[in-house]
Amino acid sequence: MDSIEIIPAIDIIDGKCVRLTQGDYDQKKVYNEHPLEVAAAFGDAGLKRLHLVDLDGARTGAVKNWKVLETIAGRTDLIVDFGGGIKTAKDLDIVFNSGAAFATVGSIAVKDEALLTEWLTQYGAGSFLLGADVKDEKIAVGGWLETTELWVYDFIRGWIEKGILQVFCTDVSKDGLLQGPSLELYKNIRAEFPRLHFIASGGVSVLDDIYRLDEIGCSGVIIGKAIYEGRITLKELSKIISE
């Protein structure tokens, strides 16, 4: 499958690989004490990218697990995007100096437009992956604890106009539930922004979900829990990459 890129996710708390359900820190499950092992397995399966999320950083508002990023970026060939807690230029420097190819930004795009706009000019818009967390087509921020009145289409349009090239969208109501992705939402976003490098995230639970996202024209798909729960195996992913 050449068209859709499969991007596995690693979420980090206390340096360990975990998953939350619907962004709830009380619904945390530790899958591996050593994220490098997980990342290396992704690389061995032929996957090229990694979506790395610092959940401690997201919760505290400052990058915390940069050592994990440094280790994975230094010891695998994965192209890593890293997010969670990037709030200052210092955070951003840590992320890029630790080996991230892209800085993932979400809340700051809502809460401090001026600062992010400055960063896009300074570092180049191509260095950023914009995250749009969505609940009922409205943007959610702060680890999904807060829903805004900002319509997802206006949000994406505004940042495309400022040069953003790639966006991933997570439907908060689907994430971690393994009930399938928000095909309708993604279809609408694709129709609105046909030239955008658009990455679907959340809800993917079976291989068929990937094919359906490919059919509606998504450029990439972020998969987390389905891999860790064995719903989709690395062997299967390896096979469809080579199709």
C-alpha positions in Angstrom: 0.0 0.0 0.0 1.9 3.1 -1.2 -0.6 5.8 -0.6 -1.3 5.9 3.2 1.6 6.0 5.6 1.3 3.9 8.8 2.5 5.8 11.8 2.7 3.9 15.1 2.3 5.8 18.3 4.2 5.6 21.6 2.8 7.5 24.6 5.2 8.1 27.5 4.6 8.4 31.2 7.6 8.2 33.6 9.7 7.0 30.7 7.4 4.0 30.0 5.3 3.1 27.0 1.6 3.5 28.0 -1.8 4.1 26.6 -4.7 6.1 27.9 -8.4 5.7 27.1 -9.9 8.9 25.9 -7.0 10.9 27.3 -7.9 9.9 30.9 -4.7 9.6 33.0 -6.6 7.4 35.5 -7.2 4.9 32.7 -3.5 4.2 32.1 -2.1 0.9 31.0 1.7 0.3 30.9 2.7 -1.8 27.9 6.5 -1.7 28.0 9.0 -0.3 30.5 11.4 0.2 27.6 10.1 2.4 24.7 13.3 1.8 22.6 12.4 -1.9 22.4 8.9 -0.9 21.0 10.4 1.6 18.6 13.0 -0.9 17.3 10.3 -3.4 16.7 8.4 -0.9 14.6 11.5 -0.2 12.6 12.2 -3.9 12.1 8.7 -4.2 10.7 9.5 -1.7 8.0 7.6 1.3 9.5 9.3 4.6 8.8 7.7 7.1 11.2 6.9 7.3 14.8 4.4 9.5 16.7 5.9 10.0 20.2 3.8 11.7 22.8 5.1 13.0 26.2 2.0 12.6 28.4 3.9 13.9 31.4 4.8 17.0 29.4 1.2 17.4 28.2 0.0 17.3 31.7 2.6 19.7 33.2 3.0 22.1 30.3 6.8 21.5 29.8 8.7 18.8 27.9 9.7 16.0 30.3 10.5 12.8 28.5 13.1 14.1 26.0 15.6 11.4 27.0 13.3 8.8 25.5 13.1 10.9 22.3 16.9 11.2 22.2 17.4 7.4 22.7 14.9 6.5 20.0 16.1 9.1 17.5 19.7 8.2 18.1 19.3 4.4 18.0 16.7 3.8 15.3 16.1 5.2 11.7 12.5 6.2 12.5 11.4 9.7 11.5 10.0 10.9 14.9 7.4 13.6 15.5 7.3 14.5 19.2 4.7 16.4 21.2 3.4 17.0 24.7 4.3 20.1 26.7 5.9 22.2 24.0 5.1 25.7 25.3 8.3 27.7 25.1 11.2 28.2 22.7 13.4 26.3 25.2 11.0 23.2 24.9 11.2 23.5 21.1 15.0 23.6 21.1 15.1 20.5 23.4 12.8 18.6 21.1 14.8 19.4 17.9 18.2 18.9 19.6 17.0 15.6 20.9 16.4 14.4 17.3 12.8 15.0 16.5 12.1 15.6 12.8 8.8 17.4 13.6 7.5 19.1 16.7 3.8 18.3 17.3 1.8 21.3 18.4 -1.8 21.4 19.5 -2.9 23.4 22.5 -0.5 26.2 21.7 -2.1 26.7 18.3 -5.3 27.6 20.1 -3.9 29.4 23.2 -0.9 31.4 21.8 -1.3 31.9 18.0 1.3 34.7 18.0 4.0 32.5 19.5 3.4 29.6 17.1 3.3 31.9 14.1 6.7 33.2 15.2 8.0 29.6 15.5 6.8 28.8 12.0 8.8 31.7 10.6 11.8 30.9 12.7 12.0 27.1 12.2 10.0 26.7 9.0 6.4 25.5 8.9 7.6 22.1 7.5 9.2 21.4 10.9 5.8 21.2 12.6 2.9 18.7 12.8 -0.3 20.3 13.8 -2.6 18.3 16.0 -6.4 18.9 15.9 -8.1 17.2 18.8 -11.8 17.2 18.0 -15.0 16.7 20.0 -18.2 17.2 18.0 -16.2 19.1 15.3 -15.0 21.6 17.9 -11.3 21.8 19.0 -10.4 20.3 22.4 -7.2 21.3 24.3 -5.3 20.7 27.5 -5.1 16.9 27.2 -8.7 17.0 26.0 -10.0 18.4 29.3 -11.3 21.5 27.7 -13.5 21.9 24.6 -13.4 25.2 22.8 -15.9 26.9 20.5 -13.4 26.7 17.6 -14.7 24.8 14.6 -12.1 22.3 13.3 -12.4 23.5 9.7 -11.7 27.2 10.7 -8.8 26.0 12.9 -7.2 24.0 10.1 -7.8 26.7 7.5 -6.2 29.4 9.6 -3.0 27.4 10.1 -2.8 26.2 6.4 -2.8 29.9 5.5 0.2 30.4 7.8 2.1 27.6 6.1 1.3 24.4 8.0 1.7 21.4 5.7 0.6 18.5 7.7 -2.2 18.0 10.2 -3.3 15.0 12.2 -6.8 14.9 13.7 -8.0 12.8 16.7 -11.6 12.4 17.4 -11.5 12.4 21.2 -14.8 10.4 21.5 -13.1 7.5 19.6 -9.6 7.5 20.9 -8.5 4.3 22.8 -11.9 2.7 22.4 -11.0 0.5 19.4 -14.4 1.2 17.9 -13.2 2.4 14.5 -12.1 5.8 13.2 -14.3 8.8 12.5 -14.6 8.2 8.7 -17.3 10.8 8.2 -15.3 13.6 9.9 -12.1 12.7 8.0 -14.0 12.5 4.7 -15.3 16.0 5.4 -11.9 17.4 6.2 -10.4 15.8 3.1 -13.1 17.3 1.0 -12.5 20.8 2.5 -8.7 20.6 2.2 -7.9 18.2 -0.7 -4.2 19.2 -0.9 -3.4 18.9 2.8 -1.2 16.1 4.1 -3.9 14.8 6.4 -3.3 12.1 9.0 -6.1 10.3 10.8 -5.8 9.3 14.4 -7.9 7.5 17.0 -10.2 4.5 16.9 -8.3 2.3 14.5 -9.0 -1.3 15.6 -8.7 -3.6 12.6 -6.7 -3.7 9.3 -9.9 -2.9 7.4 -9.9 0.6 9.1 -6.6 1.4 7.4 -7.9 0.4 4.0 -11.0 2.6 4.5 -8.9 5.6 5.5 -6.7 5.0 2.5 -9.9 4.9 0.3 -11.0 8.3 1.5 -7.6 9.8 0.8 -5.9 10.1 4.1 -2.1 10.6 3.7 -1.3 8.8 7.0 -2.8 7.0 9.9 -1.6 7.0 13.5 -2.2 3.6 15.3 -1.6 3.0 19.0 -3.8 0.8 21.1 -4.7 -1.7 18.3 -1.0 -2.7 18.0 -0.5 -3.0 21.7 -3.6 -5.0 22.3 -2.7 -7.3 19.4 -5.7 -6.4 17.2 -3.3 -5.4 14.4 0.1 -7.2 14.4 3.4 -5.8 13.2 3.6 -8.7 10.8 0.3 -7.6 9.2 1.5 -4.0 9.0 4.7 -5.1 7.4 2.8 -7.0 4.8 0.5 -4.2 3.8 3.4 -1.7 3.6 5.0 -3.9 0.9 1.7 -4.3 -1.0 
